[in-house]
Amino acid sequence: MAHKMFGLVSTVSLAVLLSWSSLTWAQIDLGNFTITGEAEVGGLPRHKNGNAAKFEEYRDTPETVIVPQLQLMIGGKKEDFYLSFDSTKTGLDDQNYRLRFGRYGLLDVEFEWDQIPHFFNGDTAATPFATRNGTFTLSSKPTTLGVANCTTVGGVCEWVNSNSHRENLNLLHGFGRFKLRYTPTPGWTFSGSYSSQNVNGDRAFGTVTNGFSNITELAEPIDYQMHNIEVGGEYAASWWALGLKYNASLFHNNSSSLVWDNPFNISGVGAACVDTSARTCRGRLDLYPSNQAHTWTLSGTAKLPVKTTFLGTVSYGMRLQNDSFLPFTINSAIAQPVLRRSSLDGDVRPTMVNATLVNRYFDRLDLKAYYRYYDLDNRSKRLFLEGGYIRSDTGVAVAAADGLRSFPYAYSKQNMGLDARYDFTRWLSGKLSYGWEGMHRERRELLTADEHSFGPTFDIRPNSWLLFRASYRRYLRDARDYDAGRAVVYETGETAEEIRRNRLEALRKFDEAERKRNKLGFFTQISLFENLTLHGGFDFTTDDFPGSDIGTQKDVNYSPSVGFVYAPVAWASFFGDYNWDRFDWKMRAMQRNADTQTPEANPDRVWTSRGIDRVHTFGLGTDLKLIENLLGLRLHYGFSYGESLVHASGSTCAGCTRATDYPSVTNRWHELVARFEYALHKNVALRFGYYFNRYSSKDYGVDIMKLWMGDVDTGTQDSIFLGDRLKGPFTAHVGFMGLRLSF
């Protein structure tokens, strides 16, 4: 979590380096039109070492001449027509273009093209596979298996290190958007939009073969195409408004399945590979199916008597998917059970009703009541497996006593609440809130559940320079009649007692367990002087799961923060903030007792894990107008430190795997931004900048990754990986020199 936040913050900071501007524009008169614009050209000299992919995870910073920004605006002097064009990072992988034109009050048309890169790894990832259209082939295989070192010629380690080639893992998201808004009369408005998104690239994907014995990590080919269409109309009268909208979302996956050679079936070394019941020649997986969703939405508002306002929305949708089923296994040595159906025929119909009433009839009292209903009606066809199923690519079909059958899960949810806000005095107001949520599920461990929440919020403002806000909310969710075996009873025909005895891992699933939650919040803002503002806050949340013997037991998080903004003179301002986030959690897991299958019979088999996640974030900066309209300076420094600790205890019985602490995970991030802008002329400016970014991490689960992990974990001697280390440290120095012209 912490390293994702670091990447996002540093990306935004680099964008600030390239785009901060304070000079005013001039304009050009051309007949009945006025033209204004801005163009900039510059370079990014840089030096960096370490993980290049991590530094450029969501951005493109080439060491070449770049055009960071283009802007053009054409408007009619009568303020009737307009046209604007904007471009940022022109020609780079993270470029953006936007064209907008129309007539004020009548028509607005907008086109946009946007790109977002996502680099996973370009330094350490490698693979022995050649790939084409989702098929992964090998030109050779190991000649011997089960070797616990890298010195044996033909062993898994020596083979994969000798036959692998570099693999770039990255994605490129391309967005094309078109929006139109037409207002022929003051009451009528029509709108429409279309967007298309293409995601293309490769990312790491783990697979297993030979009965879950061998891991083969592949570079999964990503080629998604998504289309979104929206059309609608709205009519607004003096006291009511009504709108109707249709939305369609279409997803197509051009890579529908993965097929790969099994490097650990060496039966055909020097000849054709032979499938056996113990080892398959190839593996196969179905990928995310193409699908579509359609939604119709009717919304409206109305002003009612006694100062009451009504807001309502009703929507109905269809989510469809009919991807063909693949056979259970690609292994030709295993007899395939017969399927009654060739495809899912998935059909889900969501319905949503939302109604809100707001009343301001009484002096100093605001009342609000709301109701929301959501129903997920799953009409997908059931699938019966009379002949059983195949769990992996080895073995024979597993049959259940009554024949295996699938049931489509569905649920409905209702929310209802009341809010009352009252101004006690000029400086004190309070709000009391109550909410209820009722959940009904089909064929889950818990069929019905209720959650009640209530609590006050107070705003205290004794004068114009002081604000204090405090809130508290209590949540109580029940879990009556929780049955850990109910869902599996529907599928297998086993009795509830058999399920409780044999499938204890189903106990108290996170979203269904009884929960008691407390949320406490404070916020204050103090403006002692016109040029100094202080702010601070504190958020505190606790989650307890008193009915869970296995699974999540407790979750506590709190987040204090402080900051200031200080402008002692008109040409200088200073700002800073500090934020601390901490998350504490407790979980329990169980190793099965081979005799009784119950945790109570042998508590020495229970693991208890306690985790602490901490993130410290600090920022300090200044904006200086050293010479008004001539020379400006911006400085900003940021630092973040994230730490994750997991302490485990338990499982003390003889022959049990002892619980041990997980190695701590840490992330450190430093950033410095310095930027000058010097105005040679009112329309010409020179810009100079410097950007420093340093990131380091310690994560045992990632840092040790390599193509062959058999010397780290003896259970993976006959497994191969991509060896990509996603969180490698780096240090980067980026300069910027640019010339900006405006007119």
N, C-alpha and C positions, 0 to 999 in steps of 0.2 A: 504494500500500500504506500509506504513512504517513498520508495524510489520512483513510483509513477508520479507522485506529487512533485518531486524534485525536477523531473523531466519537463512537466508542464510549466512550472514556474520559470525555469531557465529559458524555455522556448518563448514565453511571453516577454521576458526581459530582453532577449535578443531582438525581438520585434520592436520593442521600445527604442533600442539603439538605432534601428534603421528608420523609424517613422516619426520620432518626436519632432514637432515643428512649432514655431511660435511666430513666424513672420506673417504679415497680412498680404493678401493678394491684390494685384492690380486687375484691370480689365480692359478689354478691347471692344470698341463699338464698331459694329458692322451693319449698317442699315438699320433694320428694325430689331436687330439681335445684339446681345452682349455676350462676349466670350471670355471666360476665365479658365485658367488651367495651371498646371504645375507638372514639371518633369524633372527627373533626377537620374544621374548616372554616377556610378562609383565602383570601387573595388573593395575586396575583402582579403587583404593579406593576413595570413594566419599561420600559426604553428600549434601542433597538437601531438600528443602521444597517448598511448593507451588504447582503449576500446573506441574506435572511430564510430562504430554503429550506435553505441550508447549515446555519444555526444550528438549525433544527427538523427536521433530516434524518430523525431517528428518534424524535421526541417532539412533544408538543403542549403549548405553554406559553401559554395565552390570558391576556389581561389582564382577567380576570373573577374572580368568586368561584368557588373550586374546593373540592372535597371530596377531599383527597389520600389519605385512608385511612379505612376503616371495618372494624371487627373485632367479631365476636360469637362467644362460645363458651358452649354449654350442655352441661353434663355431669351424669350421675347421681351422687348421693352414694355409691352403692354401686360406683361406677366400672364400670358396665356399659354405659350408653348415652352417646353424645356427638353433638353437632352443632356445627359451626363455619361461620362465614361471614366471608370477607375480601373487601375491595374496595380497589383503589388507582386513583387518577386517575379517579374516578367521573364518567362523562359525557363524557370527553375521547376524542380519537382513539387514545390509548395506554392505555385503561382495561383493567382486569383484575378479574374476579369469580371467586370460588371458593367452592363449597358442598361440605361434607364431613360425612357422618354415618355412623353404624353402631353396632355392638355390639362391644366389645373382645373380640378373640380369635375372632370368628365372622364378622362382616360389615363390610366397609368400602366405602362408595360415595362417589364424588367427581364433581362437575360443575365445569367451568371454562370461562370465556369470556375470551379474550385478544385484544387488538388491537395491531398494530404498524404505524405509519405509515412511509412512506418517501418523502420529498419530494426530487425531483430538481431542479426549477426552477419558480419562479413569478414570476420577475422579467424574464428576457430572452427566453424561448422564445416564438416566434410562428410562424404558418403561414397560407398563403393557402387552405388546403383546408377544406372542410366535410366532416364525417365522420359516418357512421351505419353501425353493424354491420360495420365493417371495410371500407367503401367510401368512398373519398376523392374528392370532386368539386370542380371549379373553376368559378367563375362567370365567369372571364375568363382570358386567356392573354397572354403577351407578344406584341407585334406584330412584333418583330424580335429576332434572335439574334446572338450573337458580339460584343456591345458591351462594350468594356473600361472602362466608366465608368458613373456613376450619373446622368448628366445627360440622356441620350437618353430622351425620352418613349416608353414602350412597350418599352424594353429590359428585359432580365431583372432588372437591379438596381432600376430605377425601378418596374417592375411589382410585384415581390415586396415591396418596402418600402411601396408604396401600398395593397396589397390584403391584407396579413397582419393577423391579429388575435392577441391574446395567448392563449397555450396553457399551461395548468398541467400539469406533468409530475409525477405522484405515484402512489404505490400505497398501498393499504390492505390489510393482511393481517388476516383475521379467523379465529380458531381457536376451534372448539367441541370440547370433550373430555368423554368420559364413561368412568369406570373403575369396575370392580367386582371385589372380591376376597372369596371365600367359603371359609371353612375349617370344614367341618362336623365334622371330627375332627382330632386332632393330626397325622395322617399325610397327609390329603388336603387339597389346596388347588386351588380353581378360580378362574380369573380371566378377565376379558373387558374389552375397551375398544373404543370407537368415537370417532373424531375426524374432523372435517370442517374443511377450510380453504378459504377463498375469497380470491382475490387479484384486486383490481379497481383499474383506473386506466389510466394512459397513460405510456409511456416512449419515448425517442428510438429510431428504427429507420431505418437507412440502406438505400436501394434504388438500383438503377441501371436505366437504360433506354437505348434506341437503341444497342445493341451495347456496353454498358459505358461509353458516352461521357458520359452525364449522370447526376449524382447527385441524387436527390430524397429528402430526409430527412423522414420522417413521424412523427407521434405514434401509435405502435402501440397499439391498444386491448388491454388485458390483462383477461381475464375467465376465470380458472381456477377449477375446483372440484375439490378432492381429498378422497377418502374413504379412511380407513384403519380396518380392522377386525382385531381380534386376539382369539382365544379360545384357552384352553389349560387343561390340568390337570396336576397334579404329585402324585406319591406319594413320601413319604420314610419309609424304614424305619430301623432302627438303624444299618445299615452300608451302605445303598445308597439311591439316589433316582433316579426316572425321571420325565421330563416330556415332554409332547407339546403343540405349539403350532401354530396356523394363523394366517397373516397375509395379508390382502388389501389391496392398494393400488390405487385406481381414480382415474385422472386424466382430466378432461374439459375440453377447451378450447372455450369457447363462441364464440371468434373463430377460425374454422378457416383463413381466408385473407385476404389483403390485395389489394384492387383499387384502383388510383388512376389519375386522369387524368394524362396525360403533358403537362406544361406546355410541352415543347419540340417538340411536333408542332403547328406553327401553320398546317398546311395547311388547316384548317377554320375559321380566324378569320372570324367573321361568318356561318359556315355549318356544316354537319355536318363533324366531323373525318373524315379519310380515312386508313386504314392504308396504309402502303407498306412495301416490303422494307427501307427505310432508317430509317423512323421509325414507331413504333407509336402509336396513339391512347391506349392504356392499358397499364399494367403490372400484373402479378399475381404473387403469391408465396404458396406454401403455408406455413402456420405449423405449430407443434408439434402432432403428432397426439395425439388421445385414445388412452389405452392402459390396460392393467391388468396387475398382477403378483400372483401367488399363491405363497405359500411355506409348506411344511410342515417343521417342525423337531422332531427327537427328540433330547433331551439326557439325560445321566445321569452319576452319580458313584457310585463304589464304593470302600470301604476294603478293600484286599487284604492278604495276608500280608506279613510283614517290613516293616511300617510303610510301605506303599506305598498311594498314593491315585490312582485313575484318574478322569479327567474326559473325557467324549466328547460330541460333537455331530455329527449328520448332518442335512442339510437338502436339500430338493429344491424347485425353483421352476419357475414358468411365467410368462414375460413375453410378453404378446400385444398386437399392434397391427395393425389392418387398415384403415388410412386409405385412401380412394380416391385414385388418382393424378389430378393435374390434367394437362391437355394441356401440351405443352412450352412453348407460348406462347399468349398471348391475341390476338396479332396475326393478323387474318384474311387478310392478304396473303401469309402463309407457309403452304405445304402441310405438314400435320402427318404425321410418320411414325406408322405403326400400332403400337400396343402390344399384345402378346399377353395381358397381364394388365391388369385394371382396378384392382387394389389390391395391396398388398405381401404380405398374409397373413404378417405377421411373427410368428415363434414362436421364442423363445430359452428354453433350459432350463438354468439354472444348478444345479450340484450341489456341495455342500461337505461335506467330512469333516474333523473336527478331533479329535485324540486327544492327551491329555497324561498323563504318568506322573510323579508326585512321590514320591521316596523319602527317608526320614529314618531309615534303619536304623542307619547308622554314626554314632557320636558325633561331633559337631561338623562333620558333612558332610551337606549337602543336595544331592540330585541331581534333575535335571529333564530329561525328554526329551519332545519334542513332534513331531507330524506333522500337516500340513495339506494337503489336496488340494482344489483348486477347478477346476471344469470349466465353461466357458461353451459349451454345445452350441447352435449357431445352426441352427435348422431352417427359417428363413425361406426362402421360395421364390426361385429365381433368376429373373432377368428378362433376356430376350434382345432385343436391339435390331437386328434385321436391316436395318431401314430407316435406321439411324443415329440421331442425336439432334440437337437444336437447342441450341446453346450459349447463345444470347441471344434477344432478341425481334426481331432482324434477321438477314438472311442466309438461307441454306438449310441443310438437314439435313447434318450431318457424318457420313460413313459410314466405318467401319473395314474393313480388308481381309477380315476373317473375321466381320464382324458383331459389334457391341459386346455384351458380356454381363457381368452383375454376379454376384459371388459373395458369399455371406454370410460375414463374418469370424468366426472362432471361435478360442479359445485355452484352454489348460489350464495350471495352475500348481501346483507342489508345493513345500512348505516343510518342512524337517526341521532340528531343532536339539537341542543338548545344553548344559546348564548344570550347573556343579559349583561349589558354594559351600562354603568351608571356613573355620572359625574357628581361626586359627593360635594366637592368644592371646586373653586377655580383651579386649584393645584393638585387635586387628588381625584383619580377615577379608578374604578375597579370593574372587572369582568369575571363573571362566574360561568363556567362551561360544563356541560354534561354531554357525553356521547355514548352510544350503544352500537355494538357491532354483533350481528348474528350470522354465523357461518353454518352452512349445511353442505356436507360432502357426500358423495356416493362412493361406496365400496372402499372407504379408507378406514384406518384404525379408529378414527373418531368421526362420528357422523354429524353431530351437532355441537356447537360451542358458542358461548356468549362472552363478550368482553364489554365491561363498563369502564368508563373513564370520567373523571371529574376533577375540577380544581379551579383556583382563582388566578387572576392576573391583576397587578396593581401598577399604575403609572403615577409617579409623584414628580411634579414640576413646581416647586415652591416659587421659582422665579425663572427668568428667561435664560439664565446661564447654567441651570442644573436640571438634569433629567435622571430619574431613577426608575427602573422597571424590574419587577420581580414576578415570577410565575411558578406555579407548581401544578403538576398533573399526576394523578394516580390512575393506574390501569390494572384491572383485575380480569383475567381470562381463565375460564374454567375448562376442565377436560373430563366431564362426566362420561362414564361408560367407555373409557378408552380400552380398546381390545387390540392387543398387539398382533393377533392372528387373523383379524377379520378380513383384511385385504387379500391375504394368501388363501383363505378358505374359499373365497369366490373363484380363485384361479385354479386350485389344485384338487379341491374336494376333501382335503385333509381336515380333521377336526380341529376346533380351536385349541384344545388341550395339546394336540400334537404340534401345532404351530408354536404355542408358547414354549414348549419344551425344546423344539429344534431350531427356532428362528428368533432367538432372543435379541438379535441385532435390530429387530424392528421396534424395540421398546422406545417409546416417547420420542417420536420424530419431532424435530425442532419446531416445525410450523404448527404442530398439533398439541404440544405439551401445555399443561397448566402453567400460567405465567403471572407474576406480580411485578409490575413496572412502576418506577418512580422517576419523574422528570422534573428537575429543578433548574431554573434559569434566573440569572441576574444580569442587568446591563445598566451602565451609568455613563453619562456624558457631562463633562464639566467644562464650561468656557469661562474661566476666571477673568480673562481679558479678551478684547476683541481679536487679538493676534495669537492666542494660545487656547487650544482645545485638547482636553484629556479625555480618554475613553477607556473603559474596562468592562469585562464581562466574565461570566462563569456559567458553564453548562454542566449539569451532573445528571447521569442516568444510571439506574440500576435495574437489572433483570434477574429475577429469581424464578427457578423452576422446581418448586417443592415436591412435585409428584414424580420427578424423574430419577430413577435409580441408576440408569445408564444413559449417557449422553450429556448434554449441556446442563450444568448445575447452577451456574451464576455468571453474570456478565455485568461489569461495572465500568463506566467510562466518565471522565470529567475533563474539562477543557477551559482553564483560565486564560485570559488574554488582557493585555494592556497596550496602550498606544498614545501617541500625541501628534499634533500638527502645530507648528510654531512659525509665525511670520513676523519677525521683529521689525522688519522694514519692508517697504513696498517691493524691493527688488530681490528679496531673499526669503525663502521658506525652507523649513526643515521638518522632516517627518520620520517617525519610527514606530515599530510595533514588535511585540513579542507574544508568541502563542505556545502553549504547552498542551499537548493531547496525551492522555494516558488511558489505556484499556486493560482491565484485569478480567480474566475469565477462568472458569474451572470446569473441567469435563471429567467424566468417568467412562472407562471402557472395560471390557471383560474378555478374558480368555475362557473359552468353553471348558467346563468340567466334563471330561469324557464319561464320567459315571452318571451324573445327575442332570447335566446340561443347564444348571441353574446357578446364578451368582450367589444366592443366599447360602447354598450348601457348601460353598468354598469361597469365602470372601478373600482369601489370599490370592485369588486369580484376578482380582479387580485392579485396574490401573487408575490412578488419579493424576491428572495433568493440570497444572496451574500456569497460566501464561500472563506475561506483562508486556504490553507494547507501549513505547513512549516515543513521542516526536516533539522536538524543540525547534521552533522556527523564529528567526530573528531578522529584522530588516531595518535599515537606517539609510536615509538619503536626503538630498537637498536639490532644489531648483534655484539657480542664481541668474538674474539678468545683470551681468557685470556692467554692460553698457546698454542702455535702453535702445531697443530696435537695432542693435549692432552686434553685441556679443552675449551669447547665453551659454550656460554650463549646467549640466545635470550629472549628479553623482548618486550612485546607489550601491549599497552592499547588502548581501543577503547570506544567511547561513542557516543550515538545517542539519539536525542530527536525529536519526531514527534508530531505535533499538527494540529488538524482540527477544524475550527470554521465555523459555519453557522449562519448567521443573516437573519431573514425573516421579511418582513413587508407587509402590505396591507390587503385586505379583511376586510374592515371596515364597510360594510353595515350591517343593522339590520338583525339578524338571520343568518349571515354568520359565518363560523368557522374562528376565527382570526388566522392570521399567527403568529407563535411564533418561537423564536430561538431554534435550536437543541442544546442539551448539548454538550459541547466541548469534543473532543476525543483526548487523549494524550497517547503517548508511550515513555517509557524511557528504555534504554538498556546500561549496563556497561559490559565490558569484560577485563580480564587481563590474559595474557599468559606468563608464565615463564618456561624456559626449559634449563637444563644443560645436557651436554654430556661429559663424561670422558673416555678417551681411555686408557684402561688397557694394551692393546697390539695393534699393527697395525691392527689386525683383530678382536679385542674384545673391546666392549665399553659398559659402563653403561650409562643409560639415566634416568634422573629424570625430572619430570615436574609438574606444577601446573596450573590449569585452573579455573578461577572464572568467573561466568556469572550471572548477575542479570537483570531481566526484570519485568517491571511493566506497567500497562496500566489503563486507565479510559475510558470506552466506555459504555454509558448508554444502547445502543442497545443490548449489550452482557452481561454486568455485572448483569442485573436484571433477566436474563433468569432462569426459574425454571419450574417444571412440570406443575404447574397451575398458570396462569397469571391473573386470574380474579380480584385480588385485585389491580393490576396495571392498567389494561385496562378492564373496565366493558363489553366491546364488546367481550371479550374472556372468559366469565364465563363458557361457554359450549365448551371449547377447551382444548386440552392437548398438551404438547410439550415434547421434550427429556430433556430439562433443561441443555443442554451442554453449557458450557462457554469456548469458544475457546481461549480466550486471558488471561487466569488467570496468575497472577504474580508468579515468582519463584526466588529462589536464589540457586545456585549450586556451590559446591566446588568439583573439580575432580583432583585427583592426578594421576601420572603415574610413574611407576617404571618398567624398562625394561632392558633386556640384549640383545645386538645385536652382532651377529657373522657374519663375512664376510670371503669369501675365493675366 
